[in-house]
């Protein structure tokens, strides 16, 4: 990449910084130091600790707003999942309190714009997986009151009311209760996130949702045929819905050659008694040894740009964004190694002829617009209907014995 293109990219990001849809720093802090922030001072470069994220690199990357994932693994279930989600929310709030000159909690589109005007990074939260609400709409509302502004309907495993992209289909998309979850999210102003869900769940949610939906970290299935990615018919439906699909950087979702390699690397972790999503020091040592024997196919910013080119063509430039998934993946593209790398992606898109106007939509404007639209829908919906007291047993029937 030429220095001239990088300078143009940095200038564009100074005016229209990145809204990144998904970063797993909270979970990484849980895994590494059990939330002891004295041991991971993100005011300093944390590269040596294996983290992808810290304040100096966020600044270098031109990040103006970050959706911090308050994800918990799906082997945490029921009230244990709810409690862990609350702990994740707590650490995001601790980070904002600890670094007030750099981070500002944001709950609305206006908050995002205010943070940008102040030169601070808007810090929003997204819950990753419907298991975090334990089939309770009251819990959903409580998460919203605590600041959560999107919920991914599933993670890697099904929930009782929605099918995941990476599990065996169980209910064929959304159940009646799943549809009620979507409606209640619309009513309170929580974005419906369709990353991780099955294609049928995507289509059901688009049918039901009154508000724009998002994909917080998913790319194009036509470019890389992985179930975590978005099929073209769903991308094409985003224009009518008003939603945004935020391209991810995870190599196994964007580079066909990396799909089989990552599956083998994950199996290697399991063979050593570790969870396949583990990014601890021990896990990364095992990955390193595996990579020495089995060279890893490398994605690059150009790989991500291929997805964005396709997504722009199918969905339209008003319906795309960026969701890197940093600190939620063991591997990253060669020139998007951490949150400082966004200028490399913008420079690649400039090289391909993307206009400043289109890039401003990609990085900042589309994400702000979609949150504002969800707020507008919630204002209207809450004026005509109150909190839903529906339960899964009433709408879907009691669980099978």
Secondary structure, DSSP 8 states (H G I E B T S, - for coil): --HHHHHHHHHHHHHS-EEEEEE-HHHHHHHHHTT-GGGS-TTS--GGGT-S--HHHHHHHTEEEEEEE----TTS-HHHHHHHHHHHHHHHHHHHHHTTTTEEE--SHHHHHHHHHHT-EEEEEEEE-GGGGTT-HHHHHHHHHTTEEEEES-SSS-BTTB-BTTS--SSSSB-HHHHHHHHHHHHHT-EEE-TTB-HHHHHHHHHH-SS--EESS--BTTTS--TTSB-HHHHHHHHHHT-EEEE---HHHH-HHHHHHHHHHHHHHHHTT--TT--SHHHHHHHHHHHHHS------HHHHHHHHHHHHHHH-GGGEEE---BTS-S---TT--SGGGHHHHHHHHHHTT--HHHHHIIIIIHHHHHHHHHHHHHHHHHHH-------HHHHH-S---
